[in-house]
Amino acid sequence: MSTGSTTSPSHAEQVRESLTENHRACSTEPMKRFIKEFRDFIATGNVIDLAVAVVLGAAVKAVIDRFMEAVVNPLIGAIVGKPNLDSFLTITMRRGQENESIVSFGAVLTQVINLVLVGLVLFLCVHTYNRLKRPKEESAPAPTVSAEVGLLTEIRDALRDR
């Protein structure tokens, strides 16, 4: 074994260097950047827009729920013979026991119809908004006809008249 100096760093130096690199990686810069981005996000008004969207979404859902209760469910009741689909297509397992298990496909179907109606209303709102937002297109000017096409059109019309 030689006791002379070696070119490779000792284990302690390697650990120290590794810790220094890890410390640099865990600096507070990313956290400061994250806080700044969050503050900018709050300041731009996106949060306000999101809050308004949530409140309007809840109001639209309330209207759809009332529509389901007042219009769709009575129509379903007239067709199926039950007041709504919640009790339609149910399977009772372990009947008569203390913990009856009831599988209700009708309740799921009711919620699917509700989801489709909410989606339709939101689509119509967004579609209308995009239509109103789009700039009105001016009527396109008549296409300009080149001299050759104009001459050929005149020749065709003259031949047709003969």
N, C-alpha and C positions, 0 to 999 in steps of 0.2 A: 504494500500500500504506500502510495506516495502522499506526503503531507504537503506537497506544493500546491500552489493556487490552481484551481481548475477554471476553465472558461465557462462551464455551466453554472447557473445560479444555484444556491443552496435551497433546500426545501423551505426554509423560513422566508427567504427572499421571494420564492414562487408564491407562497401563501400571501405574503404582504402585497405583492403585485396583483394577485387575484382579488383580494379584498378591495384594493384601490379601484380596480376596474368595476367591481360590483357597486362600489359607492358612487362612482360616476354614473352608472346606469340607473341608480335609484335616486338621482338628484331631484330637487323640487321643481325643476323646469317643466317637466310634463304636467305636474299638478297645477302650476301657475298658468300654463297654457290652457288646460282644461277649464279652470275657473274663469279665465278671460273669455273663452268661447261660450261658456254657459251664460255669462253676464251679457255678452253680445246677443245671444239667442233670446234672452229675456227682453232685452232692450228693443229688438226689432219688431216686436208685436206679434210674433208667431204664437206665443203662448196665449195672448188675448184671442187671436183667431181660433186657436184650438178650443179654448173655453167656450167661445160663442158657438162653435160647431157642435160641441158636446151638448150644450143646452138646447140648441135647435134640434139636434138628433133625438133628444129625449122628448121634446114636444111633438116631433113627427111620429115617434113611436106611440105616444099617447093617442094621437089622432088615429093611427092605424089600429091600435087596440080597440078603440071605440067603434071604428068601422067594422072590425071583425065581430064585435058583440052585437052591433045594431043591424048589420046588413048581411055579412057572410054567414054567420052562425044560424040565423033564421032560415036563410036559403038552404043551408046544409040540413037543417032540421026538417025542412019540407021535403027534401029529397031522401034523406037517410032515415028519418023518423026519430032522431035523437036531437037534443038541443044544440050540441056541438060535437066535434069529432073526438073530444077527450075520452068519451066513454065508448067510442066506436073502435072496433078491432082490438078488444082487450082479451088477454088470456090470463085466467086465474090459476095459479099454481098453488098446491097445498091448500085446497079449499077446506074451510071449516076448521082449520088449525089456528092456533093463537097468532102465529106470524104468517098470515096469508101473503103470498107474493103475487102481485098483479103486474103484468107486462102490458103497457098501453101504447100501441102503435098509433092510435088516434091522436094522443096528446102530442106525439112527435110530428105527426102530419099537420096538426094545427099550427105548431111553431114553424114548420117549413113554409106553410102558406103565409104566415105572418112575416117571415123573413123575405119571401118573394115580394110581398106587397111593400115592405119597407124599402127593399132594394129598388123596386120600380119607382116609388115616389122620389127617392134620392136621385135616381138616374134622370128622371124628368126634370128635377130641379137643376142638376148640373148641366143637362143638355140645354135647357132654356137659358141658363146663365151664360154658357159658352156661345150660344146663338146671339144673345144680346151684346156680348163682349166683342164678338167678331166685327171688324169694320165692314161697313156696307160696301159691297163691291159695286163699282160704277159699271154701267153697261160697257162692254168691251167695244172699242171702235171697230168699224168694219175693216176686215183684213184688206190690206193694200194689194192690188193686183199688179203684177209686173206687166211691162209693155207687151211682151210676147204672149202672155195669157190673154190680155185684152184683145190683141190682134186675132188670136185663134178663136176667141169667143165671137168676135164680129164675123169672121169667116163662117163659123158654124151657123150663126143666125142667118147669114145671107144665103147659105146653101139650103137651110130649112125653109126659107121663104120661097124658093123657086119651085 
